């Protein structure tokens, strides 16, 4: 489950955002539908909010994915 300040080891903490990472991997592979699904889950679980430094990247991925999923002109 995604979590902010998840304990990794001892006193080491990290932000755990698995769906954002999955979306980035799918974008690199050109799997736009899978990237869209991962970004949707990330949004539903509020992995990234406006105050996070990753928010700009999240929005960039969302826009790029949406552009590739829109039907082109016939």
Buried (B, 14 or more C-beta within 10 A) or exposed (E): EBBEEEEEEEEEEEBBBBBBEBBBEBBEEEBBEBBBBBBBBBBEBEBBEEEBEBEEBBEEBBEBBEEBEEEEEE
